[in-house]
Amino acid sequence: MNEKQFKKFITLAVDIFEESLMFYKFKLKSKEIKSYFCNIVFVNGERYITISANIHHRDNPPYFNIILGEGSLDFCEVDWNSIALWRLKNLILKNDSGKEYSLESVCKLSKLLEHSRDELLKFGDSFLKGDVKLFRQVLFEMNKSRQSYKIYSINKNGNYSVNDDPISVIMKNKRK
């Protein structure tokens, strides 16, 4: 996928998702667009939906995810308080077939985005309506065995130290 096709993907994503999400009172909050990735964020109170795409050649294959989250949109909080839609799909279908959406084929971007929107409406229905119980169950399962971030430091003697990042410790404990 080249930059021109990626810009088309972003425009189509906003067009295809915005109307459906407005039905659930989600509004477009922001679009962070770089040459190789984007985050399109829709919010409703504390809940948010992010369409996150990456086409950087070092992260092949190109893909996008639909992310469901609750809370602040600050980096560390987003990382601990959000799940990919495919995790919710896997729980509901009781399998592990869900995964990110591939952007390797660009000839049918509209169909791919419509399909992903339809999956959001199907598997994320309770979340979209404000019932976060199932979302939090998946979030808890995902985070329970996860380690907090580490901070690696070198002191003036050249010795390394490793400490838990205090913010990620708070975020991990918040969701227990």
C-alpha positions in Angstrom: 0.0 0.0 0.0 1.4 3.3 -1.0 0.8 6.8 0.6 -1.9 7.7 -1.9 -3.8 4.4 -1.2 -3.3 4.9 2.5 -4.9 8.4 2.4 -7.8 6.8 0.5 -8.1 4.2 3.3 -8.2 7.0 5.9 -10.9 8.9 4.1 -13.0 5.8 3.5 -12.6 4.7 7.1 -14.0 8.0 8.5 -16.8 7.9 5.9 -17.8 4.3 6.6 -17.6 4.4 10.4 -18.7 7.9 11.3 -22.4 7.5 10.4 -22.8 4.1 12.2 -21.0 5.3 15.3 -23.1 8.5 15.4 -26.1 6.2 16.0 -24.4 5.2 19.3 -23.5 8.8 20.1 -19.8 8.4 19.2 -18.3 11.5 17.6 -15.1 11.9 15.7 -12.5 13.3 18.1 -9.2 13.2 16.3 -7.3 11.9 13.3 -3.5 11.4 13.9 -2.1 10.8 10.4 1.6 10.1 9.6 3.1 8.7 6.4 2.9 5.1 7.6 0.3 5.0 10.4 -2.9 6.6 11.6 -5.2 6.6 14.5 -8.8 7.7 14.0 -10.6 8.2 17.3 -14.3 8.3 18.0 -15.5 9.1 21.6 -18.7 8.8 23.6 -18.0 9.9 27.2 -15.3 7.7 28.6 -15.6 5.1 25.9 -13.7 5.3 22.6 -13.2 3.5 19.3 -10.0 3.8 17.5 -9.2 2.7 14.0 -5.5 2.2 14.0 -3.5 1.3 10.8 0.1 0.6 10.1 1.7 0.3 6.6 5.3 0.7 7.6 7.5 -1.8 5.6 9.3 -2.8 8.9 5.9 -3.9 10.3 4.8 -6.0 7.4 2.3 -7.1 6.6 0.2 -3.9 6.6 -2.8 -4.0 8.8 -5.4 -2.2 10.8 -7.3 -2.8 14.0 -10.4 -1.6 15.6 -9.7 -0.8 19.2 -12.3 -0.4 22.0 -11.3 1.5 25.1 -12.5 3.2 28.2 -10.8 6.1 30.1 -8.2 8.6 29.2 -6.7 8.8 25.7 -3.2 9.3 27.2 -0.6 6.8 26.0 -0.1 4.6 29.0 -3.8 4.5 29.9 -4.8 3.7 26.3 -2.4 0.8 26.3 -3.8 -0.7 29.5 -7.5 0.2 29.0 -8.2 -0.9 25.5 -8.6 -4.1 23.5 -8.7 -5.0 19.9 -12.1 -5.9 18.5 -10.8 -9.3 17.5 -10.2 -10.2 21.2 -13.9 -9.6 21.8 -14.8 -11.6 18.7 -12.7 -14.5 19.9 -14.5 -14.6 23.2 -18.0 -14.4 21.7 -17.2 -17.1 19.1 -15.2 -19.2 21.6 -12.3 -19.6 19.2 -9.2 -17.8 18.2 -9.9 -17.0 14.5 -10.0 -13.2 15.0 -7.0 -11.1 14.2 -6.2 -7.6 12.8 -7.5 -6.8 9.3 -5.0 -7.1 6.5 -4.2 -4.2 4.2 -2.1 -6.3 1.8 -4.8 -6.1 -0.9 -6.0 -2.6 -1.6 -8.3 -3.3 -4.5 -11.4 -3.6 -2.3 -10.8 -1.1 0.6 -14.5 -0.1 0.8 -15.6 -3.8 1.2 -12.9 -4.4 3.8 -13.9 -1.4 5.8 -17.6 -2.2 5.6 -16.9 -5.7 6.8 -14.8 -4.5 9.7 -17.6 -1.9 10.6 -20.2 -4.7 10.5 -18.0 -6.8 12.8 -17.8 -3.9 15.2 -21.6 -3.5 15.2 -22.0 -7.2 15.7 -19.3 -8.1 18.3 -19.0 -4.7 19.9 -22.7 -4.1 20.2 -22.9 -4.2 24.0 -19.9 -1.9 24.3 -21.3 0.6 21.8 -24.6 0.6 23.8 -22.7 1.4 27.0 -22.6 -2.1 28.6 -18.9 -2.6 29.3 -19.1 -5.8 31.3 -17.9 -8.1 28.4 -15.3 -5.5 27.4 -13.9 -5.4 30.9 -13.9 -9.2 31.1 -11.7 -9.4 28.0 -9.5 -6.5 29.2 -9.0 -8.3 32.6 -8.0 -11.5 30.9 -5.6 -9.7 28.6 -3.9 -7.7 31.4 -3.8 -10.2 34.3 -0.6 -11.9 33.3 0.9 -8.8 31.6 4.0 -7.3 33.2 4.2 -3.6 33.9 6.5 -1.5 31.7 10.2 -1.4 32.8 12.4 1.6 33.0 16.1 0.9 32.2 18.6 3.4 33.6 22.3 3.8 33.7 23.8 5.5 36.7 27.0 7.6 36.7 29.1 4.5 37.4 27.8 2.8 34.3 25.7 0.3 36.1 22.2 -0.6 34.9 19.1 -0.6 37.0 15.6 -1.9 36.0 12.5 -0.5 37.8 8.8 -0.9 37.2 7.3 2.2 35.5 5.1 3.6 38.3 2.3 4.7 35.9 1.9 1.2 34.3 1.9 -0.3 37.8 -1.0 2.0 38.7 -2.8 1.1 35.5 -2.3 -2.7 36.0 -3.6 -2.5 39.6 -6.5 -0.3 38.5 -8.0 -3.2 36.4 -7.6 -6.0 38.9 
